[in-house]
Amino acid sequence: MCNDKKNNNNDCQCLSEILTVICILQENSECADNCLDTCDRGFLGCSPVAIRCNTRPVVLYNCCNGTPWQFPTTKEDVLCDTVGATCSRVLRVEKIDGCCATFRVLAPNPDTAEAATVPFVTTNSFVTVNLNCVGAIRCLQDTFVDCL
């Protein structure tokens, strides 16, 4: 991976398939009765009594050095290592097209009273990622986010 010219277009298939499942689940979100806490679990949420889940947040890791990527939570042209820049590592998959994935950047919920049950809010910041450059994804707890 990592843009090695010897690789063919199917190198991202593993990540692409998992992210496609997550995207479909988010589009058809309903909670189910049992809970296998894996990225490719076939439903969102852990029980019908939980809040309605519509998002499986993910964190992407760089394949070359294993660090998590972070992105601005606004459309302003800022670097995430700049003092005062508001960035997040948490993403919501929005679209998969082969080895190309579009994610919405999620931000921590500023409402501290609500953050325990709804930890993230959506932003209008999107990133498109070549999955050949992603070494790993980590799925966070399924949750509900208001989709813009």
N, C-alpha and C positions, 0 to 999 in steps of 0.2 A: 504494500500500500504506500502511502506517503508520496504519491505522484511518481512512482517508479515506472519508467516508460515501458518496461517489460511486462507490466501487468495488463490484463485485458479488462474490458468493461464490466465483467462479472465479479471483480474483486470486492465490490461493495455490496454484493448480494445479501450477505448475512445481515448487515446493518439496515440495508434498504428494506428487507422483508420484515424485520422487527418494527421499524418505524412505520411501515405501511400498515401493519396490524394496529399499532397505536393510533394512527390517523383514522382508520376505519372505526375503531372503538370510540374515539372521541366524537366522530360524526354521528354515531348511533348510540350514544351513552345511555346506559341503564345499569344500575347496580345488580349484582348477583349474590347468591347465598354463600358460596365458599370463597376462601381467600388463599391462593397460591401466589406469594409475593414475588413474582418474576416480571421482567419487562414484557415478555410475550404472553402473559396471562390473558385469557380470552374474554375478559370483562373488566369494567372499571369499578372500583370500590370493593368493599369487603362484605357488606351485608345490606339488606333492604332497609334497615333502620338507620344506616349511616346517611349523611347528607348526600344528595344526588351528586355523583361524580361525573365530570365531563372532560377531565384532563389527566394525563399521565405525564407529569413534568419530567424532563430529562436534563442531564448534564453531559456535554460532549467533551471528550478528552483528545488532545492532539496525539497523533500516532507517532510523531517523532520524539517527543520528550515526556509524554504522559501527563502534561499539565491540563487542567480544565480550561476551556475557553470561556471568556466573558465578553459581553457585548453591552453597548450603551442602551439605556432604557428609553432614550429619546432619539429623535432623528437628527439631533444636533451632531456636528462633526467633532467628536471628542475622542480622546484616547482613554482607555479604561485605567491606565496607570497614572493619569493626571489627577492632581489633588482637586477634589470637589466633583469629579465626574461620577455620575450615578450609573453604575453598571450592574449586571447580573449574570450569573452562570446558568440560571434556570431558564429552560426553554419549553415551548409547546410546539410540537410538530403540526404544521398546517398543510403541507403538500409534499408528496414524494413523486419524483419523475426520474426513474432509473437511479443513477448515482447522485442525483441532485435533490437536496431536501431544503424546504423553506420552513423556517421556525419563527415563531413570535417570541420575543423576549418577555419573560415574566419578571415582575418586580415584587419585592416583599410587600405585604399588605401594610399600609401605613396606619390602619385602624387597629390599634393594639388589642382592643376588646374583641374584635372579630378574627384576629390573626391566628388564634388557636384552632379554629375550625376552617378558616379560609386563609391559608398562609400566603397566597400570591394573588396579584392583580395583573390583568393584561396591560400591555403597553401598545403604542402604535409603532414600535420598532421591530423590524423584521430582518432576518439574515438568511441568505441562501448559501448552503454549504455543499462542497464536493465531498461526498461520503468516502471517497478514496483517501481523504486526509484525516479521517476520524479513526482513532485507534480503539476507542471504547465509548460506550454510552452507559450511564448510570441512571436508572429510573428511581424517582422519588415517589413518595406516597401519593396515590391517586387522590385528586381533590376536585373541587368546583372552582372555576374562575368565570367571571362575567366576560363573555366574548364580545368584543367591540363590533 
